[in-house]
Amino acid sequence: MSSKSDSTPPAAGTGNAMAMAVLNAIQNPVVMVDEAGLMVFANWEAEAFFGASASHLARYKISSFIPFGSPLLALIDQVRERKAPVNEYRVDLSSPRLGQDKLVDIYVAPVPSEPGSVVVVFQERSMADKIDRQLTHRAAARSVTGLASMLAHEIKNPLSGIRGAAQLLEQSVEDDDRALTRLICDETDRIVSLVDRMEVFSDERPVDRLPINIHSVLDHVKAIAKAGFARNIKITELYDPSLPAVFANRDQLIQVFLNLVKNAAEALSDTPEAEIVLTTAYRPGIRLSVAGTREKISLPLEFCVIDNGPGVPADLLPHLFDPFITTKTNGSGLGLALVAKIIGDHGGIIECDSQNHKTIFRVLMPASKDITLDDAISPNATGPSR
């Protein structure tokens, strides 16, 4: 029996399996709509997008899953008529069935081998917009870095002289004027403290990171909160026990989540039945470049701090992580900017989604390669033997 030549094309079944594998590997929802409007094919992402299996989707027209009057139907008709692909940006598909904030870019193309059929690719705008905003936050943090360096050299030294002069005056002035010299000293101390806080932004040293058990970090933060500022607030934990370790600096993670939990507690000051929920979950599919390297890493680990407070004002939400933005009467507006810098230094993303009675601070971070959560560094760990 003669053997087949190496140039022999693969069997049709092999080609179909390969095509399916490629389509399912795509991180965007992809569907094929036939001449009758039925979704005869849907990849895995499309199943998640529409909340139904491919076999279920194939029994219904695409018009059954999208809002009435959606421009998507007009785009499909346009592609069928022109037999040419069309792009449409920022199409709102929000509905009770698909959920809120379903803002997508759409690509529709004809299928030459199947007359009347089209392929529809959805690109969800929410994550693209979040990454764009994250880059803006990092740029703002860099501007604070330069400002902090300038302030450290140009302001702290003169302030020391002003404070010293005020202390000398305090020894020779009348009792009525001593309060004024004390005010000068207190205010210079307050400004120096602010500059010291800003100097944290100018620290460009590489972050010392290890595999960390995120649950030990959150438990530590919860213990601090319950012993102090959140003693009268219910704190609930919804953890994924199978989560892998996060590749991070433990002290900085504690600083991040302590800041987020404290902000949530302060937002709940006038809320009856106040509650903070801490969640961890695995969310694959997001990739981002790590600061200082060319490597692109996956950000599958999601950590959330959720509160049932009044929410963040809509006009403030896009600028929440910018320096000097705050709703607090005596706030400096540097807390969340520092949180954004720390998460950015780890190659991660932080975002805030807010509505009345539900505010979510969501942190996406890289997992530690080949390390399980049980192997991660915890407060009582002795570390690997060498």
N, C-alpha and C positions, 0 to 999 in steps of 0.2 A: 504494500500500500504506500503510495507516494505521500510524502509530507508536504504541508502547505508552505508556500513561500513566505518569507518574513514580511513581504509587502502586502500580503493579503489583508484587507480591511477587517476590523472586528465585526463580529456578528451584530445584527440589529439590536438584539436584546442587551448586549454589552454596551452599545452606544446609548441606548435609552437609560440604562442604569447610571452611566457616567453623567448624562445630561441631568438626571434627577439629583445626583449627588452634588453637581455644581450649583443647581438652582437652590437646593436646600442649604448650601453653604453660604449663600448670599444673605447678608444681614438686613436686607430690606424686604418687605412684603412684595411678592410677585404673583400675579394671577393671570390666567388666560381666559378671556371672555369670548364665547363662540357667537355665531351669527344670531342666535336666539337670545343672547344676553346671559346665558348660563356661565358660571365660573367653573369651567371644566378642568382647570388645574389650579392648585394653590400650593406654594412652598410652605415650609414650616413656619416661617415668619408671618406669612399671610394667615395661617391658621390662628396664630397668637393675636394678630391684628384684629381679625374679625370675630375671634372668640368661638370658633367652630372648626370641626375637622374638615379636611379636604372633601371627603365623601359627602358630608352634609352640605357644604358650599355648592357642590356640583349639582344639587337638586334645585337650587334657587337662582333666580336672576340677581345680578349685582345690584339692581335697583332696590331689591328688598333689604339690602344691608347699609345703604347710604341715605343721607337725608333727602327728603323730597325737594326736587328742583336743583339738585347738586350740579355744578358745572362739569363734573366728571362724565355724566351721560352725554352731554353735548360734545365733549372732547372725543369720546369713543365714536360717536356718529361722524365727527369731522375727520377722524383718521380713516374710517371706512370709506368715506367719499373721496378723500384726497389720496389715499393709499400712501401716506407719508407720515412719519412720526411727529408728535407734538409734545412740547413741554408746557406745563402750567405750574406756577409757583404760588405758594401760600394759599392753598385751597382748604377751606374749613369743612371738615367732615364730622364735626362734633354732633353727637346725638345720644339719646339715652342708651342706644344699643352699643355704640362704639366707645362712648365715654366722652368726657369733656376734654377740651384743649387738644383735639385731633386736627392739628394744623399740619398739612403735608404738601410737599412738592410732588407732582405727578408727571410721569413719562408714559406716553401711550404710543405703541408702535404696531403696525399691521403684521400679520403672520402670512407671508407669501404662499406657503404650502397649504394653508387653511383659509380659503376665501371667506371674508366676513368676520374672521376672528382677529382679535387684538390681544397684545400683551400689555398689562398695566403694572407699572412699578411705582411703589409709594416710598417716598423718603420723608420720614417723620421730622418735622421742623423743630420739635421741642428740644431734642438733644443737640441738634446743630446750633440752635439759638443759645442753649446753655453753655456750650463750649465757647461760642463767640463771646458771651458775657464773661466767662471765666478768664479769657485772654485779656479782656478789658480790666477785670479786677487785678490781674497780675501787673498790667501796665500801671495801674493806679498805685499798687504797692511799690513798684520801682520808683515812682515819683516821690513817694514818701521816704524811700531810702535815701535819695539825694537830698531831700529837705532835712532829714534827720542828721546826716553828716554835716551839713552846713550849720544847723542849729547847735550841734555839739561844740563846734569850734567858735562860732560867732556870738553865741548867746550865753552859754554857761559861764565862761570866764568873766564877762561883765557883770553877770548876776552875782557871782561870788564877791566881787568888789562892792556892789550895792548892798549886799547883805552885811558884809563886814563893816561898811560905813554906818549902816543903821544900828548895828550892835554897839558901835562906839558912841553914837548919838544918844542911845538909850541910857547910857551911864551919866549923861550930863543934863538931860532935859527934865523939865518939870513933870510931875506925875500925870498931869492932864495930857501932855504930849507923848507920854511913854506908850500909850495905846497906838499911836500912829506909827512909831518905830516898830512896834511889835507887828502891826499890819504889814509893813514893808517886808519884814523877815518872813512872815507867813506866806505872802504872795510870791516872793522870790522862790521859796521852797516849793510851792505848788507848780511854778513854771519849770523849775529844774526837774521835778518829778515827771512832768509831762514830756520833757525832752528825753529823759531817761527811757520812758516807755517807747518813744519813737525810735530811739537808737536800736531797738530790737530789730527794726526793719532793715538796718544796714548790715546785719550779720549775714554775710554771704558764704560762710563756711559750709562745706558739704554736710548733709544731715547724716548722723551716725545711726544706721538702721539695723534692725534685727527682726527675725520672725517673732511676732507678738500675738498673744492671745487677746483679741479685742474684748472678750467677755470679762477678763480680769481687769482691763482698763475701765470698762463701764461700771463694773461692780465697785471699783475704788472710787470713781466719781460719784456714784450713788451714795456710798457711805459718807463721803464728805458733805454732799448736799443734804442728806437727811439729818446730819449732825448740826447743820447750820441754817443756811438760807431757805432750804426746802423742807424744813422739819414738819410743816403742816400741809404738805402737798403729797398726794398719792403718786408714786412712781411705779409704773408697770413695765415689765420686761417681756419682750416677744423676740426670743433669740432662736437662731438656727444653730442647733448644737453641732451640726456636721460641717460648719464653716471652716475653711482653711485659715491658716495664720495670715495676718496682714504684715507686710514688709514695711516697718515704720520705726520711729523713735518713740519709746513708751512715754517718756516725760512730756514730749510735745503733744502726743495724743491725749494725755490727761489734761493738758492745758486747753486743747481744743474743745473737748467735750465738757469740761468744767465750765468753760465760757458759755457754750451753747445751753447747757442745763441751767446756768444762772440766769441767762437772758430769758429763758422760758419761764423760770420761777418768777422773775420780776414782771413779766407780761401777765402772769396769773394772779397778781396781787388783789384784784377786785373781782375775780371769777369764782362763783360758787362751784363746789365739787371740782376743784382744780385738779388736773391730772397731767403728768408728763409720761410719755411712752417712749421707751428706748427699744429700737428694733435693729436686728441684723439679718441680712439676707444675701443670697447669691444671685447676681444679676449679670449674666455674661453678655458680650456683644459690643462693649464700648472700648475703644482703644485711643490712647493719647500719648504724645511724646513726653518723655521724662526730661525735666529741666537739666541742661548740661550734658545731655547725651543725644545720640541719633536714634537710640532704640525706641521703638513704639511698644508699649505694654498694654495689656488688657486691664481694665478696671472693673472686675466682676464683684467686688465686695461693697455692699451698700449698708451704711450705718445711718440711722435716722434718730433725730430727737424731735418728738411731736408733742405739741401742747394744745389744749382746748381753749386758749385765750381769745381775745378779740381780733387777733390777726394783725398783719403789717399793712399800713396804708398803701393803697395801690400805687400812688405816685412815688413812694419811697422804695418799693420793692426792687426795681431795676438797679438802684444805686446802693443797696443795703450793705455791700461789702466794700464800698468805696471809703477811703479815710475821711474822718471828721463828719460822717453821716450818722446821726443818732436821733432817737425820739426821747431820750432821757433828759431831764432838766439839767442834771449835773454831769452828763456823760461826755466823754472826750471823742467818741466815735472811732476809736482805734481798736476796740476789742474784736469786732467781726473782720476788720481789715487784717488784723494779725492772724486770725483763724484762717482766712483765705490764703495768706502768705504761707503759713505752715503746711496746709494741705497742698498748695501749689508746689512747694519745695519737695513734697513727697511724690509729685507727679499725679496728684489726684484732682478731684473736682468737688466743689461744694456749691449747693444751690438751695434756694428757699422757695417753697410753694406755700402760699398763704391765702386763706379765705376765712370768713367769720367762723369762729369756734374750731379752727384746725389750721395750725401752722406747722409745716414740716421743714426742718433743716436736714438735707440729704447729703451725705458724704460718700463719694465713690473713690475707692482706693485699690491699688494693686495687691494681689495675693503674693505670698512668698512662695517661690518655686519649689515644688517637691517637698513642702513641709505641711504636715497636717496640723490641725488645731491642738491636738494632744501633745505635739512636739514643740509647740510655740513657747516662747519665753514668758514666764509668769512671775509674780513677785516671789514665789517660793522655789522657783526652778534653780537648779545648780548649774545648768548649762551642759553642753556636750562634753564628754571626756575627750582628752587629747592625748 
